[in-house]
Amino acid sequence: MECNGTMVGTRRRPWAEAMQLIMRALCMLCSLVAISFMLTAKESTSLNIYGFILPLHSKWSFSQSYQYLVGVSAAVAAHSLLQLLIGTSRFLKMSSVIPSRNHAWLIFAGDQAFAYALMSAGSAASGVTNLNHTGIRHTALPNFCKPLHKFCDHVAISIAFTFTSCFLLATSAVQGVIWLSQH
């Protein structure tokens, strides 16, 4: 039952609340790893095309899709950190991590919005990365990931952690729905 915006008379489940906090921590960690791999994605080399030596410089900030991924991952890391701090504070005070239905709905909406944003960012970055791996077939542009393998590896790892963060946020949203259905 809810009284003045807080839940009263409900049984606390410390293991379920601990799992919520662990999910937040993992989501924040995955987002930070995705950011760090993307920010270190840069490489320079040269490419020989028909006897011409062309210098290649690749950096994450050259692509708007990669910039979008970094921005969304940073927002998710901040959201997860905020929810982790609030939840941990309440958990240590032996009160419910989610104090009210309104708070639960707010967390659910935030988790959903950020999960979709991560999916969008990961998909956009995947498209650019796929183009880097395959080249452009109808023009003579080559596979840029052969000479720039370090760059492409960093980007691929960043995208993988982005999708992992998306999965963790979606799981947190499901936990929120379960909490709402029980309270």
Order of alpha helices (4+ residues) and beta strands (2+ residues): beta-beta-alpha-beta-beta-alpha-alpha-alpha
